[in-house]
Amino acid sequence: MVESRKYIPKEEYLQRIKNLQKRMRAEDIDILLTHACECESANVRYLSGFWAVFDFAGVLVPREGNAILLTGGPESYDFAVQFANIDDIRIHPMYVETCAPEWDKPTNPYDFKQILDEFRKNFPIKKIAVANSNIIPHIIFEDLKKGAGDAEIILRDDIIIKERTFKSPKEIELLREAYRITEEALKQTVEYMKPGMREWELEAKWRSVAYTMGAEGTSYPIWVTSGDKTYQSLCRSTDRVIGNNEVVQLTFGAKYNGYCGNMCRPVIIGKIPQEQERMISVCLECLNETLELIKPGVSFAEVYDKFQARLEKNGFFGTNLYGPAHSTGLQECEEPWVDNRGDLVFKPNMVFNVDIWLSDGKYGVRYEDGIVVTENGIDILTNYAREIIRL
């Protein structure tokens, strides 16, 4: 029997809101609004444990007092009552899905003016910060502006990201489970693989194992690429039949109670061109070097510069899209990204995907493993086949 899922306790969600309010007061921010849709729910889920399905969701955080969870329609309200760790839940009529019906059931909706006027009874509202500004629908933003009155509205996507950078022990526990599921399902998929299968068959195998092990879903739309499609960083599994003498790229990640695992491996079937095999070898070298370099106190710039130097030394300079690692958590890709554009250093309780993606437009390859930065080094979360896999 599979063990019951692990969860973040309600007390931790409440503490997250208090921590955010402390940061808001330090920056003279009176209200913060964050937004979620079905494909990008991280900030709302971080503050409430609730994720949007069909409808939108938002969390309105005042500088003092209790936060409010916003969602649309009676179905989402009932869903939120069961799963959210915020007690004050309101229906906002503009948070519904695009093709929402005219509800027969009374909804008692609130707009932003009504809610902000409630907060104004306790403190003046001079500055409103908006996170997830790139995904808030125009109609919702316009209603916020109407309710804001004379208050200044600023875009501050970074404010919650700063809170999410360092993971709590409970978050790391959930991430470990997400990576454990991801790794075991990938291992079984490699063992299952053979020429003559279609790409989507391998994806289906991985999904079957991952869901059986307790995954709630995937960290992103996972995929398998093969043959002449491996040069694509983003793709979908297709009907293509896997043949001999080619590479199959596996790109998989399990989501476990909101937290994202991820692991990528290329698999060589038969003989492949020497230049393609060399790219795979260099990619693996970059992965191993990055894993060796990361430890507390080491700068992002040092790791990034050595990554670029190895690419240049081996004739692959310019084949990468970004640095060799990025943070992860409630999103598979989170800030910060490892580059040389700032002065960040690795610190304990940061969690990263060491993500080496190379493509020259003809061939592409990705190796990816998860790590937790500890007091003394790193804990690697995925260890299966950190090598060249051949069938």
N, C-alpha and C positions, 0 to 999 in steps of 0.2 A: 504494500500500500504506500502511495506517495504521501509524504508528510504534509500537514496543513501549511499554508503559506505564512511567511513572516510579514509583519506589518510595522509601520512607524506608529508609535503610540500618540494619542491625541495631545498629550502634554508637550511633545516635541513640536507639533504644529503650532501650538499656542506660543511656545518660546520663540519660534521663527518669526512670528508676527511681532512679538515684543522686541526682538533684535532689530527688525526692520524699522520699527517705530523709533528706536533709539537713533538709528542712522538718519531717519527723516528729520527728527528734531535737531540733530547736529547740523543739518543742511537747510533748516528753515522750510521744510516741505510739510504742508498741512495735510494733503491727501495724496495717496498714490493709487492709481488704477492700473491693474495688469489684466491682460486679456488672453483667452484661450479659444482655439478651435480644435476640431477633432484631430488634426494632424500635428498641432503644436500646442500642447497643453501644459508644458513644464512649469511655468511660473505659478499658474493657478493651482496645479497639483502640489507644488512645493509648499504653498501656503495653506492649502485646505484638504489635500488628499483626494480632491474631486477632479474628474476629467470629463471634458465635454463630449457628448455623443449626439450627433445631428445638430443640436443647438449650440450656441456660443456660451461661454462662461467668463466671468470676471471676478476679481476680488478688489474691493474698495477698502483701502487701509487708511484710517485716520491717524493723525499724529498721536492721539491718545484715545483710549476706549476700544470697543470691539469692532473687528472687521466685519464686512458684509460680503456674502457671496451672491453674485448676480448670475441668473441664468434665465432661459426663456421657456415659457409654456409649462403646463401642469405636469407633463411627463418628466421633464428635466427637474422640476421642483421635487417631485417624489423621489427621483433618483438621487438628488443631492441630499435630501433628508436622511437617506439610508447611508450614504458613503462619505459625506463631507464632514470635516472636523471643525467647521465654523457653524455656529448655531443659528445665526441670523441670516436667513436665506430669502432673497427677494426675486420676484419675477420682473424682468424688464422687457417690455413688449418688443424691443428691437433686437433682443438676443436670440430670437427664434431662427430656425433654419430658413433657407430661401423659399421653400415651397410649403411653409407651415399652413395648417388649416385655420379656419375661424373656429376657435375653441367653443364647444358647447358648455364646458365646465367653467365656472367663474375663476378668474386668475388673480384678481387683486394686484394689478401691475403697478410698478413705481418707475418714474423717470428720474434722471439725475438731479433735476431741480428739487424734487421732493426729498430725495435722500440727502443731498448736500445741505438743504435747509435744516434738516434734523441735526447735522453736525454743527451747523452755524449757531445753534443754541448753546453749544459748549465752548466754541472757540471760533475766531474769525478765520476765514479761508482766503489766504492771499496767494498761495502757490500750490498748484496741482501738478504732480509728476505723472507721466504716462509711460509705462513699460510695454513692450511688445507693440510699439507704435507702427511697425511695418505690417501688422496683420489685423489691426483694428478696422472694421468696416467704416466707411465714410459716414454712414447714417448714425452710427453709435457715437463717433467722434463729434459730429455736429450736435448731438443731444447733450454730450458732455460740455461742449462750449456754451450752449444755451444755459445749462445749469450752473456753469462756473461764474457767470456774471462778470464782475471786474477782476476776478482772480486770474493770475498768470498761469498759463499751461505750458509746461516744459516737457521735452522728450528725454526720458532718463532710463533707457533700456539697461544701463549698467548697474542700477542700484540694487536690483535683486540678484543679478549675476554675481556681484561681490559677496552677497550672503551665501550663494550656492557653491562658491569656489572650494571651500573646505568642507569635507564630508564628516558627518557625525558617525560614531561607532555603529549605530543602527543602519544608517545609509550604506556604510561599507559592507555590512552583513548582507543587505539586499543585493548590492552590486556583486558580491562574491557568488551569490546564488545565480544571478543572471549570467555571469561568465561561466559558471560550472555547467549550466544547462546548454549554453551556446557551444562550449567545447565538446561536450559529450555527443551532442547532436551532430556536430561537424565530423567528429571521429567516425560515428556510425554511417554517415553519408559517404565518407571516403571509402569505407569498407564495402558499402553497397554499390558503389559506382562501377560501371563497365561500359565499354563502347556499345553503341546501339540504343542507349537511353536518350531521352530528350532532356533538355535543360530543366524544364519544369518538373520532371520526375524527381530529379535530385533535390530541387527545392521542396517538393512535397514530402520527400523522405525526411529532410531536416525538420520541417514543420511538425510532422507526425511525432518524431522523437521529442522535440522541444515542448510541445503542448502536453504530451504524456508526462513529462517531468515537472510540469507546473508553470510553464511560461504563460503569461496572460496574453501575449502577442509578440510582435517583432519590434525591434528598436527603430527600424526604418523599413521601407519596402525592400526586403532582401532579394538577392538575385544570383543566378549562375550565368556566366558568360563563357563562351568557348570558341575555339577556332579563330576566325578573323575578327571576332568581336571583343577580344580581351583588351583592346586599346581604350575602351570606353570606361571611364571612371564610374559613371552612373548608367544603369541599364535595367532591363527586365528579363526574367527567364522566358525563353521562347520555345517554339516547337522544334528548334534546331536539334538534329540528331548528333550526338557526340561520336566522333570517329577516332581512328587511330592516328598517331603521329601529330598530336596537337595538345594544347594546354586548356585545361578547364579551371576557371577562376571561381572560387567559392567565396561569397560575401554574405555572411550570416550574423544575426544578432538577436538574442532573446530579450524580451522585456519582462521583468519580474516585479510586480507591484509598482510599476512606474519607472523602475531603474533599468538602465540599458546595458546589456552585455554586447560584445562584438568580437569577431574573430574572422580573419581572412587568410586563405591559403590558396596558392596555385597548385594544380596537380598536373604532372606531365604524363601523358599516355604515349608510349612508344618513343620515337625519335623526333626531335624538333630542330629547327634551324639553330646553328651555333650562336648567332647574335641574340636570339630570343632566350636561349638558355643562359647566356652571359648576363642579360638583363635581370633574369630571375636570381642569379647568384649575387649580383651587386645589390639588389633589393634586400636579399637576406642578410648580406654583410651590414647594410645600413641599419636594419632592424637590430641585429645583435650589438652593434657598436652603440646605438642609442640606448639600449637597455643597460649596457655597461656604464654609460656616462651619467645617467640620471641618478641623482642622490640629493639629499637635503643640502641646501646652500649653493648648489651649482646653478649658474645662470642659464636662462633659456637661450641667450645669445651664444654661449659656448657650445651648447648641444646643436643648435641650428647651424652655426658656422662649420663645425666639424662634419655635419651631415652634407652640407654643400661642398666641402672640400673633398669628401670621398666621392661624391658624384662627379666632380670635375676631374679628379685623378683617374677615374675609370671611363671617362668619355661620355658620361650621362648628364652633364650639367644642363639644366633647362628642361629636363624631362619630368620634374616634379611640379605640382600645382601649389604646394604649401609646405610648411615645415614638417618635421618628422613625428610630431605628436600634438594632440589636442586634449583638453579636458573632456570628461564625460560624466554622466549622472542621469538626470531625468531626461536629458536629450543625449543622443549618441555623440553629437558634436556640440560641445559647449566651449565658451571662453573660459580660460585663456588658451590661445594657440601658441605653440612654441615657435618663436621666430626671434630675430635680432632687432626688433623695432622698439624695444623698451628695456627696462631694467629689472624685469621679474626674475625671481629665483624659485627653484623647487622647494616646497615645504611639506612637512608631514601632513597627512590626511588629504592631500590632493590626489585625485584619481585621473589617470590619463589612458587614452588609447595611443600606443606607439603605432603610428599609421604611415607606412611607407608605400606610397603610390608612385609608380613611374610609368610613363607612356611616351613613346616617340611618334605616335600617330599610326604606327603599324602594329606594334606589340604593346601590351600593357601588363602590369603585374602589381599585386598588392599583397603584402604581408601585414598583419595587424594583430596585436596582442594588448591586453589590458594590464595595468599596473596600479598599485597603491604606493604612494610615497610614504615611507615609514621614518622613524627617528634615525635609523641607521643606514637606510638604503631604499630598496624597493621590494615589494612583494609582487611577483608576477602571477597574474590571475589565470592565464591560459598558457599551457606548456606543451600541448600536443603538437608533435611533428614540426618543431622549429628547425626545419631542414627542407631539402628539396624532395617532395613526395613524387614517387614514380609508380605507375601501374604497368 
